[in-house]
Structure formats: C-alpha cells, structure tokens
Amino acid sequence: MGKNQLTFAPPSFQKMLERLPKNGSLEAGVIDAFNAMTEVIQPAIEANIEKHRQSGMTEEALVKNPEIERSGNTYSIEYGYEMKEGIAAIFLELGTPRMKPMPTLRPAISGNRHKIRSVQKEAIMKRLK
C-alpha cells in the first residue's frame, strides 16, 4: 500500500480536551473524523482515476477501505494502491522521464483540504456535545 498518510492534529486540540468529561476519550470522535475524511477523499480519488481510465488496472489496485491505525495517541490512515497490482499507478501519479505525471491521490487530498478539516472538526464536535 502507498504511504499517503494523513494524521489528525487540530490546533484547538487542547480546548477540545478540556471539554471532555473526566476519564473521557476522544477515540470515537477521532475514528468518526477519519471515516468522514475518507468519505471525502475516496470518491475524489476514484473520480481522478476515471479521468485516466484505460485498462482499469489503477482502479482495481486502489485500496477501497483504508484502515485506521493507532500507535499510542497517534491515529493514521493510508490512502493509495496495493503495490503488487498498482505499480502502474505510481507511474501515473509521479510520471516517468517520458510521461508527464497524472496524479490521482495528491489532488484528491490537496483539493479538499478545507472540506477535510471541516468534516473532521464536525465529527469531533459531535462527540463533545
């Protein structure tokens, strides 16, 4: 799988922690935030792939349900392609000496940064009410 990893670290994190009940946990809210973020990013990746669809190999290699991983207090999720089937996707994403890049992952993330932040914040705030 590709290493297009996103993390969640809002600038107002300390204020959110203060709103938690004693011995409370933000884990459910963070998981909700990642799921909401995936609902924004995954369709954007699929739409970008469709623009360059020829054989369908890139589409087939796309990780359909990226898993949320936790390491201590850090949560992450990896969007990308299964490497075994998706080697062509890397060439599309980054280009080659003879082919210009036709990125699918980077625009899906960078083009939706504001929306991603918004859905993350909304998911966390629902858990804090």
N, C-alpha and C positions, 0 to 999 in steps of 0.2 A: 504494500500500500504506500502511496505517496506521503510525503511528510508536510502537507499543507495544514499545519496545526494552528488552531485558534484557541486562545485562552480567554478567560473572563476575569477581569480585574478592574471594576469600575472605580472611578476616582472618589466616589462618595461611599466607598465600602465601609469606612469606619462609622459613618452615620447610620448605615443600614444595620450594622452590628449592634449599635446602641438601641435600636428598635426591637431587637429580638427579646423574647421572654427569657428569663434566667434558664440556663441549660438548654436553650433553643438551638436549632440547627437551620442553616441556610441550604443544606444539601438538596432538599426537594425543590427549592426555588432555583438553584443553580442548574439542576437537571432539567427543570422546566425551561430555563433560559436557553440551554443548549438545544433542546428539542425545537423551540421556537426559531432559533437561529438556523437550524437545519431545514426547517420549512421554508425559509427564505433562500438559502444558498443552494440547496439541491435542485430545485426547479430552474434556477438561473444557470447552473452548470449544464443541466440537460438541454436547456434552450440554446446555450452556446455550442454544445456538441452537435445539435441538429443542423446548425448553420454550415457545418463542415462535413456532414454525413456523406460517406461514400460506401464504405464496406460494412459499417455498423460495429467494427471491432472496438472503437473507442467507447461507444455507448455500452457495449457488453462488458467492458473492463471496469466501468465506473462502479465504485463501491456504493451500493444502493442504500444501505442502512448503516452509516458510520456509527461506531460505538463510542460512548462517553467513557473516558478513562480517568481514574483518580490516582494521584500519587501524593499522599499527605493531604495538604489543603489545596492542592492544585488540580483542577479539572481540565481535561483537554479532549479534543475530538479531531480526528484526522479525515479530511476530505481528499479524495483522489482516486487513483486507479490501482487495481490489482496488477502488480508488476509482471507477472507471468503472461497475462493476456493483454496488458496495456502498454507494452513498450512503444507502440506506435503513438500512443497518446503523449508520451514525453517529447517525441519529435514534433508533434503538433504544437504542444504547449511552448516549447523553447526554441523551435526552429532547428535548422541544420545549416551548414555552410552554403547550401544551395536552395534552401527553402526558408522563407520568412516565417516567424512564429505566428501561430493561430491559436492564441491562448483560450482556454475554456475555464480553468479554475480561478486564475487571478482576477479576471474581470467580474466573475460571479461574486467574489468576496469584496474587492475594492469598490465595485459599482454599487454595492448595497451596504456600505459601512454604516450610514446613518440609520437605515432601516433595521440592521442587525442590532445596533445599540439600543434602538427604541424597543424592539421586541424583548431583548434581554432585560432591560430595565422594567418593562411592564410585567414580565414573568416573576421577577424578584419582588416587585412591589405588591403583587397579588398575595404572595406568601407572607408579607409583613403586615398586612391589614388584619 
